[in-house]
Amino acid sequence: MGSFWHPFADMSKVQHAPFIVDRGEGIYVYDEEGNKYLDAAASLWYMSIGYGRDEVIDAMTEQARRLPAFHTFIDYATRPPIDLAARIASVSPDADSKVFFGSGGSDAVDTAAKLTRRYFNAIGQPERTVFIAREWAYHGMHPYGTTLGGMEPNRVGYGGDLVSDIVIVPHDDAEAVEKAIDHAGAERVAGIFVEAVIGAGGIRPVPADYLTQVRETIRQAGGLYISDEVITGFGRVGDWFAANKYGLGPDLITFAKGVTCGYAPLGGVIAAPHIAEPFFTTPGLIFRHGYTYSGHTTACVAGLVVMDIIEREGLIQRAAALEDEIYDALVPLEELDVVASVRRGVGALAAIQLEVGDDETLPYRAATACREAGVLTRAVGGGGLQVSPPLTMTPDEVTEMGSLFAAGLRGL
C-alpha cells in the first residue's frame, strides 16, 4: 500500500492501482509505460498553454536561482508579484483594481468571502453575513468553498455546514435569487458567488441576461457580485475573464488555474477599486488575512510568462474559435446510445452528457473507457464528461479528440 492519499478518491480501490502520468508534451501526456493520451481536460482545467513550455520553466529556474521566494507580509515584497498584480489588473474590468494572491482557487474563494465580510464591517454594515450560491456550483474545498458549493456530495459528511449563513438557489433562476434575498433580508446579504459557466458541476452556461439580472438584483440589495473565474479566467471563455465578455463589472473576481497553467500553484482575488479603497486609504484598517505563499516569487514569474504566451500566441482568440470546433467534433457522439447530448459551453468548454438513468457508476466507467482509448477526461456533476482542452489545440487535434471519445464510448 502506498502512503499518498489522493483527493476525491475511494482509497480502498485507488491505492492498489494509481494511473501514473509520467511526462507531457503539447496537448498529450504519457504514462510510465510510454502510452500516449490526448488530454481533453487540460489536467484539472488549467493546462491552457500545453505541456513542455521551456520558456516558463527557464524563467522559473532563473528566478529560483536568484531568489526562489520571500514572504510579502506587512511591507515586504519581491518584484514579480508587484508586476503580475499590475498585469492582471490591466486586463480585468477595471485597470485600477487591486490583486490579493494566494496559492489556488480554494484560497481565492475563502479570501473573497472573508474580504467581503471585512469590507462590510469596515463601512459600518457588519450585519451583512449571508452569501448566496447556486446549485451545481463548485467553489473549492476550504470551509467557505465547501459550504458555498452546490453539489450535495461535497457538502455532506461533516456533521452540518462548515460555515453558516449560506443560501443555495437553482443555478439558472434569477427570480430565486430575489426570493432568497427577501427571505434573508436585504440588509443581511453580503453577496453572491457566480460561475458564468458552471464548471465541475457539469459545464452549465446561462444566458447573459441571467448574469446581468442577478448582478443588478444583488446590487440593489446592497451586496457584492463575486465572479468565480477560477476555471473561466485567463482566456478559457474567449476573453481574459467572463466578466469582461459579459460586461459584468463585478466587485470581486476569484482566479487561479489558467494564471500559471499549472507550472506553479497560484491564485487570487481581484478587488474593484471601491472595495479596496477603504483598506488603501484608512490608517489602521487592516485585512488580517494571508498565506505563507501569498505572492510567491517564482509562481508569479510563471504567471507573467504565461500571460506573455497567451497574448503572443492569440490563445484568447483561439479559445473563442474552439467553441464551434469542439462542439462540431463532439456532436456526432449523440448517435451513441450512451450519450444523451453534447452540451456546448462557452469558449473551450463542453460536456458530454451521458444517459445515466439509475447507473451512477456510468460516468466513472465512461471516463476510464475513454482513457483506455487514449483520451483523458473525468466525470463532472450531473452525469457528464468534462471537455476543456488546452487552448493550443489545433483543428486536426480537435478532430482526433472527437474520434478518441467515440472509440472510448462506443463499447459501453
ROMAR-284201 format. One record per residue: residue in one letter; z, x, y of N, C-alpha, C in turn; residue number from 1. Coordinates in steps of 0.05 Angstrom, whole numbers. Example, Ala and Ser with C-alpha at 12.3 -4.5 7.8 and 13.67 -1.06 7.14 Angstrom:
 rest    n.Z    n.X    n.Y   ca.Z   ca.X   ca.Y    c.Z    c.X    c.Y  nr
    a    156    264   -114    156    246    -90    156    264    -66   1
    s    142    257    -45    143    273    -21    157    258      1   2
//
This chain:
 rest    n.Z    n.X    n.Y   ca.Z   ca.X   ca.Y    c.Z    c.X    c.Y  nr
    m      0     17    -24      0      0      0      0     17     25   1
    g    -16     10     45    -17     25     70      6     17     88   2
    s     10     32    109     31     27    129     20     11    153   3
    f     -6     10    156    -17     -3    180    -16    -33    178   4
    w     -5    -46    198     -3    -75    199    -25    -86    217   5
    h    -45   -100    206    -68   -109    220    -61   -134    237   6
    p    -71   -136    261    -67   -161    277    -81   -185    264   7
    f    -69   -208    267    -82   -233    258    -90   -232    228   8
    a    -74   -219    211    -84   -215    184    -63   -225    163   9
    d    -74   -235    141    -57   -241    117    -54   -214    103  10
    m    -32   -201    108    -29   -174     98    -26   -173     68  11
    s    -19   -196     56    -17   -197     26    -44   -192     14  12
    k    -66   -196     29    -93   -192     19   -106   -167     32  13
    v   -103   -164     58   -117   -144     73   -108   -116     66  14
    q    -82   -112     60    -72    -85     55    -86    -71     32  15
    h    -97    -86     14   -108    -74    -10   -137    -65     -7  16
    a   -151    -77     13   -179    -70     15   -189    -74     44  17
    p   -179    -57     63   -189    -60     90   -218    -51     92  18
    f   -233    -63    110   -261    -56    116   -260    -34    137  19
    i   -266    -10    131   -262     13    149   -289     20    162  20
    v   -289     17    189   -312     25    205   -309     55    212  21
    d   -330     71    206   -327    100    209   -340    111    234  22
    r   -363    100    242   -377    110    266   -395     89    277  23
    g   -404     94    302   -422     75    315   -444     89    330  24
    e   -467     75    333   -490     85    347   -506     62    358  25
    g   -508     60    384   -523     38    396   -509     12    390  26
    i   -523     -7    378   -511    -33    371   -502    -34    342  27
    y   -503    -11    328   -497    -11    300   -471      5    294  28
    v   -457     -2    273   -434     14    263   -439     19    233  29
    y   -424     39    223   -428     47    195   -400     49    182  30
    d   -399     41    157   -373     44    142   -372     72    130  31
    e   -350     77    116   -346    104    105   -365    111     83  32
    e   -379     91     72   -399     97     51   -427    100     64  33
    g   -428     98     90   -454    101    104   -470     76    107  34
    n   -460     53     99   -474     28    102   -476     20    131  35
    k   -498      9    139   -504      3    167   -500    -27    172  36
    y   -488    -34    196   -483    -61    203   -491    -65    232  37
    l   -505    -87    238   -510    -95    266   -485   -109    276  38
    d   -475    -99    299   -450   -110    310   -457   -133    329  39
    a   -457   -157    318   -464   -181    333   -441   -191    350  40
    a   -418   -179    348   -394   -188    364   -385   -167    384  41
    a   -400   -145    386   -392   -123    404   -363   -116    399  42
    s   -356   -111    374   -329   -107    365   -313   -132    371  43
    l   -294   -131    389   -279   -154    397   -287   -162    425  44
    w   -314   -169    428   -326   -178    453   -333   -155    473  45
    y   -323   -131    469   -322   -112    491   -343    -90    492  46
    m   -357    -84    470   -374    -61    469   -401    -67    482  47
    s   -401    -74    507   -425    -83    521   -446    -62    525  48
    i   -438    -37    528   -458    -15    533   -466     -1    507  49
    g   -455    -10    484   -462      2    459   -446     27    453  50
    y   -448     36    428   -433     59    418   -446     86    424  51
    g   -430    107    424   -441    134    426   -450    142    454  52
    r   -438    131    474   -445    137    502   -432    164    511  53
    d   -447    185    508   -436    212    515   -428    214    544  54
    e   -441    199    561   -435    200    589   -406    192    595  55
    v   -398    171    581   -370    162    584   -351    182    571  56
    i   -357    190    547   -340    208    532   -336    235    547  57
    d   -358    245    558   -357    271    572   -340    269    597  58
    a   -343    246    612   -327    243    636   -297    240    630  59
    m   -291    226    608   -263    223    600   -252    250    591  60
    t   -268    265    576   -259    292    567   -253    310    591  61
    e   -271    311    610   -267    327    633   -241    319    648  62
    q   -237    293    651   -213    284    665   -188    290    649  63
    a   -189    287    623   -166    292    606   -158    321    607  64
    r   -177    339    609   -171    367    611   -158    373    638  65
    r   -167    360    659   -156    365    686   -129    352    689  66
    l   -127    327    681   -102    311    683   -107    286    667  67
    p    -96    284    643   -101    260    626    -90    234    638  68
    a    -66    236    650    -54    212    662    -30    221    678  69
    f    -24    204    698      1    206    712      8    178    722  70
    h     33    171    722     41    143    729     34    137    758  71
    t     33    111    764     26    101    790     48     85    803  72
    f     72     87    793     95     72    804    101     82    833  73
    i    112     64    849    120     68    877     96     80    892  74
    d     98    105    902     76    115    918     59    136    903  75
    y     63    139    877     47    158    861     19    146    856  76
    a      0    163    854    -27    154    847    -44    178    838  77
    t    -65    172    824    -86    192    819   -111    179    831  78
    r   -132    195    835   -156    185    849   -171    163    833  79
    p   -175    166    806   -192    146    792   -183    117    795  80
    p   -157    110    792   -151     81    796   -156     71    824  81
    i   -153     88    844   -159     80    871   -189     74    874  82
    d   -205     92    863   -234     89    864   -243     64    848  83
    l   -232     61    824   -241     39    807   -232     12    819  84
    a   -209     10    831   -200    -14    844   -219    -22    866  85
    a   -227     -3    882   -246     -9    904   -273    -18    893  86
    r   -282     -5    871   -307    -12    859   -307    -40    848  87
    i   -285    -47    834   -283    -74    823   -281    -95    845  88
    a   -265    -90    866   -263   -109    888   -290   -113    901  89
    s   -307    -93    902   -333    -95    915   -352   -114    901  90
    v   -348   -118    875   -366   -136    860   -352   -163    854  91
    s   -328   -166    864   -313   -191    860   -321   -211    881  92
    p   -311   -236    880   -319   -256    900   -311   -248    929  93
    d   -291   -231    932   -283   -222    959   -277   -192    958  94
    a   -292   -177    973   -290   -148    972   -264   -138    983  95
    d   -248   -155    996   -222   -147   1007   -200   -153    987  96
    s   -206   -160    963   -186   -166    942   -171   -140    935  97
    k   -148   -144    921   -133   -122    911   -132   -123    881  98
    v   -130   -100    868   -131    -99    838   -106    -86    827  99
    f    -94   -100    808    -69    -91    794    -77    -85    766 100
    f    -73    -60    756    -82    -52    730    -60    -54    709 101
    g    -68    -61    684    -51    -59    661    -67    -46    638 102
    s    -60    -52    614    -73    -39    591    -92    -57    576 103
    g    -94    -83    583   -112   -100    568   -110   -129    578 104
    g   -123   -147    564   -124   -175    572    -98   -189    571 105
    s    -82   -185    550    -56   -198    548    -38   -190    571 106
    d    -39   -164    578    -24   -154    601    -33   -169    626 107
    a    -60   -172    629    -71   -185    652    -62   -213    656 108
    v    -61   -229    634    -53   -257    636    -24   -259    644 109
    d     -6   -244    631     22   -245    638     27   -235    666 110
    t     11   -215    675     13   -206    703      5   -228    722 111
    a    -16   -242    716    -26   -264    733     -5   -286    735 112
    a      7   -293    712     27   -314    713     51   -306    729 113
    k     61   -282    724     84   -272    739     78   -269    769 114
    l     54   -259    775     47   -256    803     45   -283    817 115
    t     35   -303    803     33   -329    815     61   -340    822 116
    r     80   -337    803    107   -347    809    120   -330    830 117
    r    116   -304    830    128   -287    851    116   -294    878 118
    y     90   -299    879     77   -307    904     90   -332    916 119
    f     92   -352    899    103   -377    910    132   -374    918 120
    n    147   -358    904    175   -352    912    175   -339    939 121
    a    156   -320    943    155   -305    968    148   -323    992 122
    i    132   -344    988    124   -361   1010    141   -386   1012 123
    g    164   -386    998    183   -408   1001    178   -432    984 124
    q    163   -429    961    158   -452    943    165   -444    915 125
    p    191   -437    910    199   -428    883    198   -449    862 126
    e    196   -474    870    195   -496    851    168   -497    836 127
    r    148   -482    844    122   -482    831    123   -464    807 128
    t    128   -476    784    131   -460    759    113   -471    736 129
    v     99   -493    740     84   -506    719     55   -496    719 130
    f     46   -487    696     18   -478    692      4   -498    674 131
    i    -21   -503    680    -39   -520    664    -59   -501    649 132
    a    -63   -507    624    -83   -492    608    -98   -512    591 133
    r   -118   -503    577   -137   -521    563   -138   -517    533 134
    e   -143   -539    519   -147   -537    490   -170   -518    484 135
    w   -167   -504    462   -186   -483    453   -184   -457    469 136
    a   -168   -457    490   -166   -433    506   -152   -410    491 137
    y   -159   -386    498   -145   -362    488   -139   -345    512 138
    h   -113   -339    516   -105   -323    539    -87   -300    531 139
    g    -94   -288    508    -78   -265    499    -53   -273    484 140
    m    -37   -253    476    -15   -258    458     12   -248    468 141
    h     14   -242    494     40   -238    506     54   -265    508 142
    p     80   -267    516     93   -293    516     79   -314    533 143
    y     70   -307    557     56   -327    573     29   -335    559 144
    g     14   -315    551    -12   -320    539    -10   -336    514 145
    t     10   -331    497     14   -346    473     18   -376    479 146
    t     35   -381    498     41   -409    505     19   -423    520 147
    l      4   -408    536    -19   -419    550    -43   -425    531 148
    g    -43   -412    508    -66   -415    490    -68   -443    480 149
    g    -93   -452    477    -98   -479    468   -106   -481    439 150
    m   -102   -460    423   -107   -461    395    -80   -462    380 151
    e    -74   -485    368    -47   -490    358    -37   -469    338 152
    p    -54   -459    320    -43   -439    301    -31   -414    314 153
    n    -40   -408    338    -29   -384    352     -3   -390    366 154
    r      4   -416    368     28   -423    383     52   -430    365 155
    v     46   -436    340     68   -446    323     82   -423    308 156
    g    105   -429    298    120   -410    282    140   -393    297 157
    y    144   -399    322    163   -384    338    188   -400    346 158
    g    192   -423    333    215   -440    339    212   -453    366 159
    g    188   -458    375    183   -471    401    166   -453    419 160
    d    160   -464    442    145   -448    462    160   -424    471 161
    l    146   -402    475    159   -377    485    164   -379    515 162
    v    149   -396    529    152   -399    558    152   -429    563 163
    s    168   -438    582    169   -466    589    150   -473    611 164
    d    147   -498    617    131   -508    639    101   -502    635 165
    i     91   -507    611     63   -504    605     52   -531    596 166
    v     30   -540    607     17   -565    600    -11   -559    590 167
    i    -18   -569    567    -45   -565    555    -61   -591    558 168
    v    -85   -588    568   -103   -611    572   -129   -606    557 169
    p   -145   -627    552   -172   -623    540   -188   -603    556 170
    h   -206   -588    542   -219   -566    555   -242   -575    574 171
    d   -251   -600    571   -274   -608    586   -270   -634    602 172
    d   -245   -641    607   -238   -667    620   -224   -661    647 173
    a   -239   -662    669   -228   -656    695   -207   -677    703 174
    e   -211   -702    695   -191   -722    702   -164   -717    688 175
    a   -165   -704    665   -140   -698    651   -123   -678    667 176
    v   -137   -661    682   -122   -642    700   -108   -657    722 177
    e   -121   -677    734   -109   -693    754    -84   -708    743 178
    k    -87   -719    719    -64   -733    707    -41   -715    701 179
    a    -47   -691    692    -26   -671    686    -11   -664    712 180
    i    -26   -661    734    -13   -655    760      5   -678    768 181
    d     -6   -702    766     10   -726    773     36   -727    757 182
    h     33   -722    731     57   -724    713     77   -702    720 183
    a     68   -678    725     87   -656    731     98   -658    759 184
    g     83   -669    777     89   -669    805     75   -647    819 185
    a     58   -654    838     41   -634    851     57   -611    863 186
    e     81   -617    872     98   -597    885    108   -576    865 187
    r    106   -581    839    116   -563    819     94   -546    806 188
    v     69   -552    812     46   -539    799     41   -512    811 189
    a     41   -491    793     35   -464    802      6   -458    800 190
    g     -8   -467    779    -36   -460    776    -48   -469    750 191
    i    -73   -464    747    -88   -469    722   -103   -445    713 192
    f   -102   -439    688   -118   -417    676   -143   -429    664 193
    v   -166   -418    672   -192   -429    663   -211   -406    654 194
    e   -220   -408    629   -243   -392    620   -268   -408    626 195
    a   -286   -397    642   -311   -412    649   -326   -418    624 196
    v   -326   -399    605   -336   -404    578   -314   -397    559 197
    i   -303   -416    545   -281   -411    526   -293   -392    505 198
    g   -278   -371    499   -288   -350    480   -278   -354    452 199
    a   -254   -344    446   -243   -344    419   -240   -373    408 200
    g   -239   -392    426   -237   -420    418   -263   -432    410 201
    g   -285   -416    408   -309   -426    397   -334   -424    414 202
    i   -334   -409    435   -357   -407    454   -364   -435    464 203
    r   -347   -444    483   -350   -472    493   -354   -471    523 204
    p   -379   -472    532   -383   -473    561   -378   -502    571 205
    v   -374   -504    597   -371   -530    610   -390   -531    634 206
    p   -397   -555    643   -415   -556    667   -402   -543    691 207
    a   -419   -533    708   -409   -520    733   -393   -539    750 208
    d   -401   -565    750   -386   -584    767   -358   -589    756 209
    y   -353   -585    730   -326   -586    719   -309   -565    731 210
    l   -320   -540    732   -305   -518    743   -298   -522    773 211
    t   -317   -531    788   -312   -535    817   -293   -558    822 212
    q   -296   -579    805   -278   -602    808   -249   -594    802 213
    v   -245   -579    780   -218   -571    773   -207   -552    794 214
    r   -224   -535    805   -214   -517    826   -205   -532    850 215
    e   -220   -552    858   -212   -568    881   -187   -584    876 216
    t   -185   -595    851   -161   -611    844   -136   -594    845 217
    i   -137   -570    834   -113   -553    834   -106   -544    862 218
    r   -126   -539    878   -120   -530    906   -109   -553    923 219
    q   -118   -577    918   -107   -600    933    -78   -603    926 220
    a    -70   -596    901    -42   -598    893    -26   -574    903 221
    g    -39   -554    914    -25   -530    924    -23   -508    905 222
    g    -35   -510    881    -33   -490    860    -56   -470    862 223
    l    -55   -450    845    -76   -429    844    -96   -433    822 224
    y   -120   -427    827   -141   -427    807   -144   -398    796 225
    i   -138   -395    770   -138   -368    758   -161   -367    738 226
    s   -180   -351    744   -204   -348    727   -200   -326    707 227
    d   -197   -334    682   -193   -315    660   -220   -304    652 228
    e   -225   -279    659   -251   -267    654   -249   -242    636 229
    v   -229   -243    619   -225   -221    600   -250   -218    583 230
    i   -263   -240    575   -288   -239    560   -312   -241    578 231
    t   -312   -258    598   -336   -264    614   -341   -243    636 232
    g   -322   -226    642   -325   -207    664   -343   -183    657 233
    f   -352   -170    677   -368   -145    675   -395   -149    660 234
    g   -408   -171    668   -436   -174    661   -442   -193    638 235
    r   -423   -201    622   -430   -216    598   -444   -242    603 236
    v   -437   -255    625   -450   -282    631   -473   -280    650 237
    g   -483   -255    656   -505   -252    674   -497   -249    703 238
    d   -473   -242    708   -463   -235    734   -438   -217    729 239
    w   -429   -204    750   -405   -188    746   -382   -204    736 240
    f   -379   -229    747   -358   -247    739   -370   -275    739 241
    a   -359   -292    721   -367   -320    721   -360   -333    748 242
    a   -338   -324    760   -330   -334    786   -352   -330    807 243
    n   -366   -308    805   -389   -303    823   -412   -322    816 244
    k   -417   -324    791   -440   -340    781   -438   -369    790 245
    y   -413   -380    789   -409   -408    796   -397   -412    823 246
    g   -394   -391    839   -384   -394    866   -356   -406    868 247
    l   -338   -396    851   -312   -409    848   -292   -399    868 248
    g   -294   -374    877   -274   -364    896   -246   -367    886 249
    p   -239   -357    862   -213   -361    851   -191   -346    866 250
    d   -166   -354    862   -144   -340    874   -138   -314    859 251
    l   -140   -316    833   -136   -292    816   -157   -291    794 252
    i   -165   -267    786   -183   -263    764   -170   -243    745 253
    t   -169   -250    719   -160   -231    699   -184   -218    686 254
    f   -182   -192    680   -204   -178    667   -194   -158    648 255
    a   -211   -149    630   -206   -127    610   -232   -121    596 256
    k   -232   -118    570   -255   -114    553   -278    -99    565 257
    g   -296   -113    580   -320   -100    590   -316    -79    611 258
    v   -292    -78    623   -288    -58    644   -290    -30    634 259
    t   -283    -24    609   -286      2    597   -303      1    571 260
    c   -310    -24    563   -326    -27    539   -313    -14    514 261
    g   -287    -13    514   -273     -3    490   -269     27    489 262
    y   -280     41    509   -277     70    508   -249     79    515 263
    a   -233     61    527   -205     65    533   -193     38    538 264
    p   -167     34    532   -154      8    538   -149      5    568 265
    l   -158    -17    579   -154    -22    608   -158    -52    613 266
    g   -143    -63    632   -147    -90    641   -133    -93    668 267
    g   -134   -117    679   -120   -121    704   -124   -148    716 268
    v   -115   -150    741   -117   -175    756   -129   -169    784 269
    i   -148   -185    792   -159   -184    819   -146   -206    835 270
    a   -132   -198    856   -118   -218    873   -134   -221    899 271
    a   -141   -246    905   -155   -252    930   -137   -243    954 272
    p   -149   -237    977   -133   -227    999   -109   -244   1007 273
    h   -112   -270   1006    -90   -287   1015    -66   -286    995 274
    i    -71   -279    970    -49   -276    951    -35   -249    954 275
    a    -51   -229    959    -39   -202    963    -25   -199    990 276
    e    -34   -213   1009    -26   -209   1037      5   -207   1041 277
    p     21   -225   1030     50   -223   1035     61   -197   1025 278
    f     51   -187   1002     62   -163    990     53   -138   1004 279
    f     31   -140   1018     20   -116   1032     29   -115   1061 280
    t     41   -136   1071     49   -137   1100     78   -141   1105 281
    t     93   -149   1084    122   -155   1088    139   -133   1077 282
    p    153   -118   1094    170    -96   1085    192   -108   1066 283
    g    195    -94   1044    216   -102   1025    208   -123   1004 284
    l    184   -135   1008    174   -155    988    159   -140    966 285
    i    171   -138    943    160   -121    922    154   -139    897 286
    f    131   -134    885    125   -146    859    135   -127    838 287
    r    159   -132    828    172   -113    809    161   -118    781 288
    h    137   -107    778    123   -111    753    104    -88    749 289
    g     99    -80    725     80    -58    720     84    -47    692 290
    y     66    -30    683     66    -19    656     64     11    658 291
    t     74     24    637     72     53    636     44     63    642 292
    y     24     49    632     -4     58    635    -19     43    656 293
    s     -5     29    675    -20     16    697    -35     37    713 294
    g    -61     34    714    -78     53    729    -80     79    714 295
    h    -82     78    687    -84    103    671   -108    119    680 296
    t   -104    144    686   -124    161    699   -150    162    683 297
    t   -148    170    658   -172    174    642   -186    147    635 298
    a   -170    126    631   -182    100    626   -198     91    651 299
    c   -187     96    675   -201     88    699   -227    104    703 300
    v   -227    129    694   -252    144    695   -273    131    677 301
    a   -265    122    653   -283    108    635   -294     83    649 302
    g   -277     68    664   -286     45    678   -307     51    699 303
    l   -303     72    713   -322     80    734   -349     86    722 304
    v   -350    101    700   -375    108    688   -388     84    675 305
    v   -373     66    663   -384     42    651   -397     25    673 306
    m   -384     22    696   -397      7    718   -423     20    727 307
    d   -423     47    727   -448     60    734   -470     52    714 308
    i   -464     53    689   -484     47    668   -493     18    670 309
    i   -475     -1    674   -482    -29    677   -502    -33    700 310
    e   -496    -20    722   -514    -22    746   -541     -8    741 311
    r   -540     17    732   -564     33    729   -583     22    709 312
    e   -573     10    687   -590      0    665   -596    -30    668 313
    g   -586    -42    689   -592    -70    693   -581    -88    672 314
    l   -557    -83    662   -546    -98    639   -537   -126    647 315
    i   -531   -130    672   -525   -158    681   -550   -175    678 316
    q   -572   -164    688   -597   -179    685   -605   -183    655 317
    r   -599   -162    640   -605   -163    611   -589   -185    598 318
    a   -563   -188    606   -546   -209    594   -558   -237    600 319
    a   -568   -240    624   -580   -266    631   -604   -272    614 320
    a   -621   -251    609   -644   -255    592   -636   -261    563 321
    l   -615   -249    554   -606   -252    526   -598   -281    520 322
    e   -591   -297    540   -582   -324    535   -604   -340    519 323
    d   -629   -339    529   -650   -352    515   -658   -338    489 324
    e   -659   -311    490   -667   -296    466   -649   -301    443 325
    i   -623   -300    448   -603   -304    426   -606   -332    415 326
    y   -607   -352    432   -609   -380    423   -635   -383    407 327
    d   -657   -373    416   -683   -377    402   -682   -363    375 328
    a   -668   -341    372   -666   -326    347   -648   -340    327 329
    l   -628   -355    338   -608   -367    320   -613   -396    313 330
    v   -628   -410    331   -631   -439    327   -644   -446    300 331
    p   -662   -429    288   -672   -436    262   -651   -438    240 332
    l   -627   -426    245   -605   -428    226   -596   -457    222 333
    e   -603   -475    241   -595   -503    238   -608   -516    214 334
    e   -629   -503    204   -642   -514    180   -626   -510    154 335
    l   -606   -492    156   -589   -487    133   -568   -508    130 336
    d   -562   -517    106   -542   -538    102   -514   -531    113 337
    v   -508   -505    113   -481   -496    120   -477   -495    151 338
    v   -499   -497    166   -498   -495    195   -501   -523    208 339
    a   -481   -530    224   -482   -556    238   -499   -553    263 340
    s   -496   -532    278   -511   -528    302   -508   -499    312 341
    v   -525   -492    330   -522   -466    344   -515   -474    373 342
    r   -492   -464    381   -482   -472    408   -488   -450    428 343
    r   -505   -457    447   -513   -438    468   -489   -434    487 344
    g   -482   -409    493   -462   -403    512   -475   -398    539 345
    v   -465   -379    554   -476   -370    579   -480   -340    577 346
    g   -504   -330    585   -509   -302    582   -509   -294    553 347
    a   -497   -272    546   -498   -262    518   -474   -272    502 348
    l   -473   -299    501   -452   -313    485   -464   -336    470 349
    a   -457   -339    445   -466   -362    430   -447   -366    406 350
    a   -449   -388    392   -434   -393    368   -451   -407    348 351
    i   -447   -399    323   -460   -413    300   -439   -432    289 352
    q   -442   -458    295   -422   -478    286   -428   -486    257 353
    l   -408   -483    240   -412   -488    212   -403   -517    204 354
    e   -415   -527    182   -407   -553    171   -382   -549    155 355
    v   -359   -548    168   -334   -541    155   -323   -563    137 356
    g   -323   -588    147   -312   -610    132   -283   -604    126 357
    d   -275   -607    100   -248   -602     92   -243   -573     83 358
    d   -264   -557     84   -262   -530     74   -256   -511     98 359
    e   -230   -507    103   -222   -490    126   -227   -460    120 360
    t   -233   -453     96   -239   -425     89   -268   -417     95 361
    l   -285   -437    100   -313   -431    102   -320   -411    124 362
    p   -309   -413    149   -316   -394    169   -309   -365    161 363
    y   -287   -361    147   -279   -334    139   -297   -324    116 364
    r   -304   -342     98   -323   -334     77   -350   -329     88 365
    a   -358   -344    109   -384   -340    121   -385   -313    136 366
    a   -364   -307    150   -363   -281    164   -365   -258    144 367
    t   -352   -260    121   -354   -240    100   -382   -238     89 368
    a   -394   -261     84   -421   -261     73   -441   -249     92 369
    c   -437   -254    118   -455   -241    138   -451   -211    138 370
    r   -426   -203    136   -421   -174    135   -434   -161    111 371
    e   -433   -174     89   -446   -163     65   -477   -162     68 372
    a   -487   -179     86   -516   -179     91   -523   -159    113 373
    g   -503   -148    126   -509   -127    146   -505   -134    175 374
    v   -491   -157    181   -486   -164    209   -457   -172    211 375
    l   -444   -161    232   -415   -166    237   -411   -188    256 376
    t   -393   -207    248   -385   -229    265   -356   -236    257 377
    r   -345   -257    268   -319   -266    259   -316   -296    265 378
    a   -297   -308    251   -292   -337    255   -278   -341    281 379
    v   -287   -362    296   -274   -370    321   -265   -399    319 380
    g   -250   -408    338   -237   -434    337   -256   -457    333 381
    g   -249   -475    315   -265   -498    310   -286   -495    289 382
    g   -286   -473    274   -305   -470    252   -331   -458    260 383
    g   -331   -440    279   -356   -427    286   -355   -397    281 384
    l   -378   -384    284   -380   -355    282   -388   -344    310 385
    q   -374   -323    317   -378   -310    343   -404   -294    345 386
    v   -419   -299    367   -442   -282    373   -440   -273    402 387
    s   -434   -247    405   -431   -235    432   -439   -206    430 388
    p   -464   -200    426   -473   -173    420   -472   -155    445 389
    p   -475   -129    441   -477   -111    463   -500   -119    482 390
    l   -497   -115    507   -517   -124    527   -541   -106    526 391
    t   -540    -84    511   -563    -65    509   -582    -74    487 392
    m   -577    -96    474   -594   -105    452   -622   -111    461 393
    t   -642   -101    446   -670   -105    452   -679   -131    439 394
    p   -702   -141    448   -713   -166    435   -717   -162    405 395
    d   -727   -139    396   -731   -135    367   -704   -136    353 396
    e   -683   -125    365   -657   -125    353   -645   -153    352 397
    v   -651   -170    372   -643   -198    371   -656   -212    348 398
    t   -681   -207    343   -695   -219    320   -683   -210    294 399
    e   -677   -184    293   -664   -173    269   -637   -187    264 400
    m   -622   -191    285   -596   -204    283   -599   -232    271 401
    g   -618   -247    281   -623   -274    270   -629   -273    240 402
    s   -646   -254    232   -653   -252    204   -629   -245    186 403
    l   -612   -227    196   -589   -219    181   -569   -242    178 404
    f   -565   -258    200   -548   -281    197   -559   -301    177 405
    a   -585   -305    177   -598   -323    158   -593   -313    129 406
    a   -596   -287    125   -591   -276     98   -563   -280     89 407
    g   -544   -277    107   -516   -279    100   -508   -308     95 408
    l   -519   -327    110   -510   -355    108   -525   -370     87 409
    r   -548   -360     79   -565   -376     61   -552   -381     34 410
    g   -536   -363     25   -524   -366     -2   -498   -382     -3 411
    l   -489   -392     20   -463   -406     20   -467   -435     11 412
//
